Amino acid sequence: MSTASVSGGASASRKPLVIILAVIGVVAIILAILYLVGGSAIPSFLIAGSHVKHGHHLARGGVALVVGIAALTGSWFATKSRSS
């Protein structure tokens, strides 16, 4: 077993994680923008089941932004190769 096949296998097994984290990050940032813009920019399906129809948009936008940045950061760290 060579070291090339071991390192290639490790990066290949992380590929689905990187894709999932990147998609979650992008979607969360889009939602954050929609919440922070507020008003009629928010689609009705995002607030359909919510007991709070108006308000807390800044809090939800802030949380979505933090989640998006964290997911994109996690995706970036997962793509970095380990130097050893």
Number of C-alpha atoms within 10 A of each C-alpha: 5 6 8 8 9 11 12 10 11 11 16 11 10 13 14 11 15 20 13 13 21 21 16 19 24 17 16 23 23 16 22 24 17 18 24 20 14 17 12 9 11 16 13 10 8 11 12 10 9 9 7 10 12 10 10 13 19 14 13 15 22 18 16 23 23 16 19 24 18 17 22 23 15 16 22 13 12 16 14 9 10 9 4 3
